[in-house]
Amino acid sequence: MRYLALIRLDPARMPEEGPGDDLIAKVNEIIEEMTKAGVLLDTAGLRPVEEGTRIRQAGGVQTVVDGPYTESKEIIGGYMVLQTRSPEEATEWASRFLRVHGPEWDIEVEVRQLDGQN
């Protein structure tokens, strides 16, 4: 089964300096472990919201807004595509990914199975 893990964070509740060298090393270690285990199919962080565009449709009318989005309380900061034997295994890998972040990070991962996958 394949899963999409969306990494969400509140930009107002993250360290101002961003991820330090220690966190980057820990993230790289868990990514390497996931890759060697054959679980991680793809992953990436996303560019800042200031560089993004949102397209919203309501009542058949589209509105295009360039970042930053002042109303954003949380953003998607990255993603992982996982291939595991069960939802529990996908959840455990996502949990392990979160554990490498220290208490200064207010971060969550939403894990959802990709539709049409066995």
N, C-alpha and C positions, 0 to 999 in steps of 0.2 A: 504494500500500500504506500502511496505517496502522499505527503503532507506539506502544506505551506505553513510556515511559521512566520508570522508578522511580528516584528520587534517594535514595540511601541514605547514611547517615552514622553515625558512632559518636559519641554525645553526649559521651562521656568524652574524645574526641580532637578536639574543635572549640574554637575560641577562646571563652573564657568570656564575653566581651563580645558574642558573636554576630557577625553580619555588620555591618561598618562601612559608612559612607556611600559609600566608594569602591567596595566590592564591590557594593553595591546598585545603584549607577550602572552598573557594568559588566554586571551581570545584566540590568538594564533595557535596555541597548544590544543585547545579543545576543538578547533576547526580541523587541525591535523589528525587528532584522534578520531573524529567523526568521519573524516575522509578515508582513513585507513580501515575503519570498520565497515566501509561501504554504505554508510547511512546518509552522508551529506552529498547531494547531487549538485547543489548550487547554493551560493550565498553571496550577498553583497550588502554594503551599507548604501544608503541613499544620499545624494547630494543635499545640501541645505534647502529648507523650504523656500528660502528667498529666491532660489533658482527654479522653483516649480510653478506649475500652472494647474488650477482647478477649473473644471468645466462642470457646471451644475445645470440640470434640466428640471424645470418645474412647470407644469401646465403647458408642456410642449415648447417652452421658450428656454433657450440656453443662455447662460451667463458665463463668461470667461473671466477669471480673476488670476492675475499673476501674484506670486508670493512676494513678500511674506503675508501670512494670513493671521491677522491680529486676533481673530476669535479662536485660534487653535489652542486647546488645552492639552492636547497630546498629538504627537505626530508619529508616523511610521518611519523609523530610523533605518530599517533594513529588513532583510528577509532571509529565510533559509528554505530550501526544498529538501525534504528528508524522505528517505525510503526505508520503511521499517516493516516488521512482521505484524505489528499491532498498534493500536492507538496509544496504549500504555507505554510502549517503547518510544514512540515519537515524543510523548509528553516527558518521559524521563530524560531524553537527550536535550530537549528544550530547557528543562529545569537545570540540567548540568551547565548549559550555556549561561543561564542567568546567574548561577552561583559564582561564576568567576568575577562578576561585578560586585563591587563593595557596597556597603550600606549607604554610601553617598549617592548612589544611583537609584532613582525611582523609575523602574523599568518593568515591562511585562512582555510576555510572548503569547500570542494567540495562535493555537495550533488547530488547523482545519484540514481534513482529508480532501484531496483533490477529487472532484467528481469524475466518475467513469473509470476509476483506477481500481485494480484488485489488490 
